[in-house]
Amino acid sequence: MPLVILTHQGRAVEKILSSLTGGKEKYFLSNTLFDTTRANIEYTGAEGIDLICAEGKHTTIPAPFKENMDTVALEKMIA
């Protein structure tokens, strides 16, 4: 690669990538955004949107994997 930017941690990379790809009228879709990730996204004027599955919204109910993305909501956002 002609250019490499060394960073000390993932949050620094998120800040750089968000500043390059974010901005007003842009959306970042995720199952659940980490708080600093959301802050870096929203600092640019973009909107971070959580699309966690129904099981992930209920912390006391056992489920095999609560981190899945709600694919129906994802399709609606893309449309």
C-alpha positions in Angstrom: 0.0 0.0 0.0 1.3 3.5 -0.8 0.1 4.9 2.5 -0.1 3.3 6.0 -1.5 5.1 9.0 -0.3 3.5 12.3 -2.8 3.8 15.1 -2.6 2.8 18.8 -6.0 1.2 19.1 -9.2 0.3 17.3 -11.0 3.4 18.5 -8.5 5.6 16.8 -9.1 3.7 13.6 -12.9 4.2 14.0 -12.3 7.9 14.4 -10.3 8.0 11.2 -12.7 5.8 9.2 -15.8 7.7 10.4 -14.3 11.0 9.4 -13.6 9.7 5.9 -16.9 7.9 5.3 -19.4 9.7 7.6 -21.3 12.9 7.0 -24.8 14.3 6.9 -27.5 12.1 5.4 -25.4 8.9 5.8 -26.3 5.9 7.9 -24.2 3.2 9.6 -26.2 0.1 10.2 -25.1 -2.5 12.8 -26.5 -5.1 15.1 -25.4 -2.9 18.1 -23.0 -0.1 18.0 -20.4 0.3 20.8 -20.7 3.7 22.5 -17.5 5.2 21.2 -18.2 3.9 17.7 -21.6 5.6 17.8 -20.0 8.8 19.0 -17.4 8.8 16.2 -20.2 8.2 13.6 -22.5 10.9 15.0 -19.7 13.4 15.4 -19.6 13.5 11.6 -23.3 14.2 11.2 -24.1 10.6 10.2 -26.6 8.4 12.0 -25.8 5.2 13.7 -28.6 2.7 13.8 -28.9 -0.5 15.9 -30.7 -3.3 14.2 -30.4 -6.0 16.9 -32.6 -9.1 16.7 -35.7 -9.5 19.0 -33.9 -11.9 21.3 -31.1 -9.4 21.9 -33.6 -6.9 23.4 -34.5 -9.2 26.3 -31.5 -9.7 28.6 -33.3 -12.2 30.9 -34.5 -14.6 28.3 -32.0 -17.3 27.2 -31.2 -17.5 23.5 -28.4 -19.2 21.5 -27.0 -16.0 20.0 -28.4 -12.6 20.9 -26.0 -10.6 18.7 -27.7 -11.3 15.4 -28.9 -8.5 13.2 -32.7 -8.1 12.5 -32.5 -8.8 8.8 -36.1 -7.7 8.2 -35.3 -4.3 9.6 -32.1 -4.2 7.6 -34.0 -4.8 4.4 -36.4 -2.0 5.3 -33.5 0.4 5.9 -31.8 -0.5 2.6 -35.1 0.0 0.8 
